[in-house]
């Protein structure tokens, strides 16, 4: 059996949220709303907090 740390999965999702937020912050996307930037930053911070809280969880593969 292979045990995969869930922190890897959560960190991949958090990194994707962070990169999307960075592109949004640098005005490289089609929309330039301040509220969208604030929501994106909150989602990004929330994803990293969730990755930190779930760092000790494992899932068994195979």
N, C-alpha and C positions, 0 to 999 in steps of 0.2 A: 504494500500500500504506500502511496505517495501522499504526504501531507503538504499542502500548499498554504503558506501564510496568507491570510486574507488582506494583510496590509499591502501586498503587491497589487492586488486588484483595486483596492481603494486608492492607492497612490497613482495608478494609471488613470483612473477616472478624475482624480483631483488635478493631475497634471494637464489633462485635456481641458478641464474647466479653466485652469489658470492660463493656458495658452490662448483659449478663446477670449478670455477677459483682456489679455494683453493686446490682442489684435483689435478688440473693441476700443480699448483705451487709446491706442495709437491712431484711431480713426481710419483703419484699413478696411473696414467693412462698409456695407451699404448704408447702414443707419447710424446716426450720431446723436442718440438721445441720452441725456444725462441720467434719466431714471433707469434706462437699460444698463448703463455702466455701473450704477450703484447696485442693481440687482445682480449683475454678473459678478461683481466683487464679493457680495454677500454669499452667493452660491459657491464661489471659489474658496472663500474662507471656511464655509461650512463643510465643504468636501474635505479640506485638509484636517479640520477638527474631527470629522468622522473617521478619517484614516488613522489619526492618532489614537482615538478611543478604541478602535477595533484592531489595534496592532498585535494583540495577543491571541486572536482567533485563528483557527485553522480549519481547512476543509480537506476531507480525504478524497483523493481521486483514485479511481480504479479499485 
